[in-house]
Amino acid sequence: METPYRLHYAPDNASLVVRLALEEMGVPYQSELVDRRRHQQDEAAYRALNPNGLIPVLETDQGPIFETAAILLWLADRHGQLAPSPDSNDRAAFLKWLFFASNTLHADLRIVFYAEKYIETAQAESLRAGIRPRLRQHLQNLDAVAQSKPDWLCPEHPSVLNFYIACMMRWMALYPARSDRSWFQLADTPYLQTLLMQLEMRPSTRAAIAAEGLGVTPFTSPTYANPSEGSAT
């Protein structure tokens, strides 16, 4: 690689969170499209990097890393940015909410997006309806944390968790395209809304907007991505 990292991405996928973190850190990287329309994530070359066939993968000098939270934490620790250091008194609180975002919020969100993978198609909407109250509660929990303005979840100096939450809230407002999304209202979580508004003004977000065609307000009033290459779905 000509740069330390190669990010295998698809527009407006979980790789967006990693792109934002890399941009915010000012770390050089290459990006390589995983064309979902051609199902490149299922091809042998990609499966050799991530046997689960999920996006993203970050290639590093320590080998390929998959799982969004693992990539974010690895980058934060290696570069000493966007997360409390391992010896910080804030580390435990940061870690529990980072993994809440990954293992609970994101996991539930995937069920809403891909309900047909978890249940018969005829019952998919019922499953989504059952998950949405959980998502609302997850957001309320995170909003309560943001209200207290810990250093690792505040508007002034974002962490990887800020970017992770912002992307998931973007996706809640947009997907699934043909399903009810009226349950999600950004104003219901005003402290998270403030975080998202601040992120939209950062150079890292502007760079991601340009790279993936996200529109001028990708978090607070999102529109479907119009990328120069590839597809979000």
C-alpha angles and dihedrals in degrees: 000000000000090000130038094258142035115200115205103207148164119205115270093001127120087282086075089073091055092046090053091050093049091048092047091050092049091231117154115239143158123234124214121192120236100203106218093186087063092040092238089160087070096051121108094246092058094039087057087063096040116012089197092063093228129138132271121047122170115201112212139167086266092055133267118326124201133180113072098239092047091053092047094049093045092051093045092051095043094049099032093233141113097018139058112270118255091257095047121115086229094058098092095049092047093049096050092053094042090055091042087057091048105036100033113021098035093040092053091044091056089057090056092048097043104025091146089067090060103039143011112296092242089060098042096101091050089053091050091050090053094051098047096076088053090053091050090052092048090054092048089053091051092045089056090053092048090051090064090053102220112191090252095053109036135109098243100063114011126212128207086269092063091056093044093052092044093054093048091050089050090054092047089059093050112030144111087026096209098040135086111279098164089104090074117077118167092208090065088074104042096172092052088045089058090052091052093048091053093048091055090063096053122104090233091061093046089053091051090048090055094045097048105025095243101157129244098289103034096166109030099037106009128189128193114282118262101193127183089232136020131004136268092226 
